């Protein structure tokens, strides 16, 4: 059993800590933000997390996350439901005319969700009570402690690199561990810490994702949620609309645009946000509640990928990156926590067969990350790049017709889901992150059905305003 240091007490950090603690490891979680989490009932009003820029923005926990939690951390789901978390089947939210009667197997679309402060307060409370796990808040990590350099065996050869043995903290303190797990999220400084420790620079890809999100939360007077008239994510001319149910009779609406579309930035103003939302007939009624926030803005979002190996050889041992500290994308698809939990499970499983002090752990974790996790990241970025280009084409008044049959299949799949109950489940499987499009569309009969029913559909099949109508509202 190892002494493990987890950096970051967000959802991925706490989940990683619980998985490792329950396997018998001694786990310390360090978190820069000093505020202790309040009871879940008070979290929305009382808790601020300056280190998490999306802390008060809309969230939906996907069915894939819930399925993993049922297997690994079911007590967290129980605690979330007890705190008012919403247990919901996202397919069942669709009108019955779209999905037909619920069938055997549709339970795979179940999830439990809540606003981020409520969710994190619940996870924090369960983690704090987990044997082997301790949480220290108000600790700022500034770099790595390192030991003797040694041979690092990779898939293509061997090299020398530092062995991370702990971390340096603000004020000159140190914390030692057999393994440091960076769960510091989007703002992780892992690359600079490694370079300062004498390691080769990790492989990094970084670019602005190109999206801006305007989100607003609401509450009903009687605890009832709006009826969903369409998918929770709706793509329209120039705007993506997200309508997300949440805990204790609350919900959120988000309008997402291209960051280059300056003409629509008036959506940050509550009156204009509401006026624009009113023009989407399948989403307008989600405004019929008491606002419990202004319009929160999330911008400057990066797509970032980081690999702690060069040519297959780890740049250091004793340290790994999990979840958003490894790779992060545009959050509108809601995949980050599902990917992070899958990543944490992989680390837990590797530590069952590889000692934390074994240099081979770095190579094996890199191999796992590359083969299992990276395809999920690449598929997400692929979709985001196309959607961003489509939004930019909308703003320019030009049609978006890329030479990519996978994108044509994606567009046709949604249109076909409006006409066929089986294909509604296919599309919902992708949206729930239970399978990737390439996995499903490997079936030639499915591809044929999708193209037959959806290939000739309008670019935006759902009712909504034109760009000109939106501009008239905002000007």
N, C-alpha and C positions, 0 to 999 in steps of 0.2 A: 504494500500500500504506500501511496506517495503523499508528500506534502505539496499541495497545489495552490497556486495563487491565481485567482481570477480577477482580471481588471475590468471593472464595470458592473454595476448592479442594475442594469436594464433587464429586459425580459430574457434575452439570450444568456447574459451572464448568470442570472439567478437560476435559469433552467439548467445550464451547464453545471453550476455548483451543486444543485440538488441531485442530478444524475450521478456525479462523481462522489458526493458525500454518501449517498445511499449504496454505493459500491464499496464503501469502507475507506475512501481517501480522506485525508484531513484537508479541508478546503477553507481558504480565507478569501472572501470577496472584498475588494477595496473599491470605493466609489468616491469620485471627486466631489460631487454635490453633498453638502453637509446635512441637509434637511432629512430628518427621519420621516418615513412614510406614516401618515395618519391612518386611522381606521378607514376602511374602504368607503364608508358612508360619507366621510368628510373629504375624501381625496380630491374631488373635482373642485371644491371651493378653496381648500386649504393647502394644497401641495403644489409647489413650483419646482420644476427640474430644469434649471438653466442649461445643463449639459445635454439636453435632448431637445433638439429644435422642433421635433414633431410631437412633443408631449401632449399638447392640447389640440392637435389636429385630429380629424376623423380617423377611426380605425375600424377594421372588421377582421376578426380572426377567421381564417379560412377553414373549411372542412378538413383539409389535409393536416393543419395544425391540431385540430381537435382529435383526429384519428390517432396521431402520434401521442397526444397527451393521455388519451384513454389507455394506451399501452404502457406508458412510462410514468406519468404523474397524474393519475386519476383524482387524487385528493385535491389537487389544485383546481380541477374543474368543479368538484363538489363545493369547494370553498367559494369559487366564483359565483356559482348558482346561488349559494346561501347569501351572498352579498348583493344579490339582485341582478347578476349577470343574466343575459338573455339566452335561453336555450331555443334554438331556431333551426328549422330545415330550410336552407336557402332555395332549394327547388320548390318547396311547397309555397314559398312566397309568390311565385309566378301565378298569374291567373290560370284557373283550371283549363280554360280554353287553349292555353299554350302547352301545358304539361300533361293534361288528362288526369285521371285518378292516380293517386300515389300507388306505387308498385313495390313489390319485394326488391330490395336492393337500393331503394331510394334513401334509406337511412344513411348511406355514405355521404349524403349532402348535409348532415347535421353538424352544427357547431355550437359553441358557446362564446358569446362576445360581450364586450363592454367598452366604455370609454377608456382611453389609455391610462389616466391616473387611477381609476378604479381597478383596472386589471393589474397594474403594477403594484398597487398597494396589497392586493390579495396575494400575488405571487411572492412579494417581499415577506409577508407574514408567514406563509407556509415555509419559505426558504429559511427564515430565521429560526423556525422550530425544527429544522431538519438536523438530526444528529450528524456531527462531523462538519457542519457548515457554520462559519461565523462571518458576520458582515461588519465591515468597518467603513463608516461614512466620513466625509470630510478629509480624505487622504488623496493628495494629488501626486501622481507618479510623474517623475521627471526623466527617467532613463532606466537602463538596465545595469545590474551587477553581472559581472562575467567571471568565469573561472579559466582554467587552462584550455588553450586552443588544442584541438585534436582532429584526427581524421574524421571526415564526414562522408559516409558511404552513400553514394547516390546511384541512380539507375545507369549513369553513363561514365562513372569514374569516381574519383575521390578528391577531396580538397580539404583545406583547413579553414576553420571558422570558429568564432567564439562559442563557448558554452554559457548560456544565460543561467545564472544561479539565483536570481531574484531581481528586485527593483530598487531604485533610488526614489526617495520621496522628498517633497518640498520641506525645507528646513533641515536637510542633511540626514534624514533617517534612512534606514534600509529595511527591507523585508526579504527573507531568503525562502527559497522553495526548490523542490525537485523539478517542478514544471510551472512555467508561467503561461496562462491562457489569456490572450488578449480578446476581450469581449467589449472593447471600448467603442464600438459602433462606428458611425460615419466619420466621427472626428478623431479616430485613433491616430496617434502619432508614431505608430510602430515603425514605419520606415525610417524616420529620423533617429529614433532611439537605436535601431540596429546599426545604422551608419556611424553614429557616435560611439558605439561599442566596438567598432572595428570590423563589422561584417560587410560583406558586399551588399550593394543596394538590392533590395528585392525587385522582382519584375513588377512594374506597375503600369496600369493603363488608367487614365483619368481624363474625364471631360464633363462639362456641364451637360446635364441630361436634357436641358432645353425646355423644361416645363415650369409653370407657376400654378400653384393651387390656392384657391380661395375657399375656405371652409367655414361653416357656421353650424352650431349645435342648437337644438330645440328640445322642448319638453312639452308633453301633453298634460292637460288638466286632469284627465281621468286615467292616465297610465296606459292608454291604448296607443298603438303605433299606427302610422299611416299604412294604408293598403298599398302593396306594391303592384303597379300596373305594368311593369316591364322589368327587365334585368336591373340589378342594383348598379351596374355600370352601363351607361348609355353613351354611345358615340354619336355626336351631331356635327354639323357644319361649324367649324372653328372652336368647338367646346366639347369637353367630356363632362358628363354629369354623373356624380356618384351620390346615391341615396342609401345611407347605411343605418339600419336599425341598431339600437344599443340597449344599455341597461336602464332599469328603473323608469321606463316610459320616456326615454330620451332617444334622439336620433341625430343624424348629421346630414348636411347636404354640402357637396363640394363641386365647384366649377373649376375645371382645369383647362388651361390654354397654353399656347406656345409662349415662351418668355420673350420672343421677338415680336409678338403681336401687341404692340403698345396701344393700339386703338381699343383694346378690350380691358385695359388695366383699371378702368372705372369700376370693375366688378369688386374692387376692394371696399367700396362704399356700400354700407348696408342697404340704403334705399335702391341703389342701382342693382345690387345683387338680387334683391327681392323682385324688382321689376323684370329682370332678365329671367329669373326662375319661373315667373308667372307665365312666360311664353312657351314653356315646355309642358304640353298637356298631360304627359305621362309622369311628370315629376312635380308639377306646380303645387299639388296638395300637400307635399312634404313641407311647405312653408306654413301650414296651418297649425301652429303651435307657438308656445312662448319662447322667444329667443333667450338662450342662456349664455350666449357669447356674442361678440361682435363678429366681424369677418376676419378670421385669422389667415395670415398669408404665409405660405411656404415657398421660398424661391432659392435660387443658387444651389439646387440639388445636383449632386454629382453622381454620375455612373463611375464607379471605381472598382478596379480589380487588382488584387495584390497576390503574388505568388512568392512564397518564402523559399524559393529554389531557383537556381539559374542553371540551365541545361540539365535539369534533373537533380542537381546537387544542392541540398539545403544551405542557406547562407549562415545558419546558426542552428544550434541544438538547444534544447531546454525551453523553447518557446514555440507556441502555435497561435494561429489567429482563427477565431470562430465567428461565423455570422457576418454582420456588417463590417467588422474589423478586417475581414478577408475580402469581401466584395459587397457592394451595395448598388442599388438601382433606384430609378423612379418608383416611389412607393404606391402609386395608384392601383397596382395589381395586388397589393397586400401580401406579397410572398415572403417578406423578410423573416418573419418569425417562423414560418414553416421551414425555410431553408436553414435558419439558425438552429432549430431544434434537431433537424436531420444531421447537421454538422456535429452538434454536441453528442448525439447518440453514437456517431461514428468514432469520435474521440474516446468516449467511454468504452466502447467495444475494443478499440485498439489497446487501451490500457489494461484490459483483461488478459492480453496475451503478450504485451511488450512492456517492460519496466520503464517508468518515466525517465530514469537516468540513462537508458539505452539510447545511444545516438541514432539508432535505426528508427526510433519513433518518429523523428522529423521526416525521414524519407517516406515512411509508411503513411503518415498523415498527409503528406503532399500528394502521394499517389491516390489515396482515397478522395481527397479534395478535387483533384484533377479529373478523375474518372466518374465520380458520382455527383459532385456539387457543381463543377464548372459548367456542365451542359445546361443546368437549370438557370444559371446566371446568363449564359449566352442566349438562351431562348427568350429570356425576359428582355434583354437589351435589344434583341432582334425586333421584337414587337414594338418596343418603345421607339426605336429609330424610325420605323415605318409610320407609326402614329404621329410622331412629331413632324415628319416630312409631309404627311397628309394635312395636318393643321396649318403648316406653313403654306402649302398649296392653296388651302381654303382662303387664307388671308390674301394671297396673291391673285385669287380669282381664276386659278388654273386647275384642270383636273389632275388627280394624282393617279398615274397608271405606271407603276414601276414594273420592270422586267423581272418579276419574282413571283413564280406561280404559287409559292407558299403563302404570300400575302393575298393573292387572289382567292386561294382556298380559305384563308381565314375570314375574309369578307363574305364569301359565299356561305360559309358555315353559320355565321350569325343570321343571315337572311333566311337560310334553310331552316334554322331553329324556330323561326316564327311560323312556319307552315307545317312542321312535322314534329310530333311529340317525342319520337325516338331521337331525332336530331337535336331537340331541345335538351335532352339529357346528355348527348354528346358534347354540345357546346358548354353546358353547365359543368361537365366533368373537367373541361379545360379551365374554366373560370374558377373552379374550386381548387385548382392546382393538384388534382388527383391524377392527372396524366398530361403529358405535353402533346401539342398538336401533331408532331411528327410520329409519335407513338400510335395515335388513333388513326391518322390518315395513311398509315402504311397499308391499311385494308383497302383494296381497290374498289370493292363494292360500296364501302362507305364514301370514298372519294366520288364515285359516280353519282350517288344519291345527293351528296352535297352540291355538286355542280349542276345537276339536273334541276334542283329546287331553288338554288341560290345564285347561280352565275349571272342571271340577267336582272338581278335586283338593283334598285337605286343605290347609290353610294351610301346614303344614310336612310335606311328604311323606316326609322321611327319618326313620328311627327315632331316637328320642332321648327323654330324660326330660321329664316335664312340669315346669312351674315348681314345683309343690308338691314334687316329688321332689328338685329342685335345692335348694330351701330346706331340706329335711330333711337334706341332706348338709352344708350350710354352717352350720347352727345346732346 
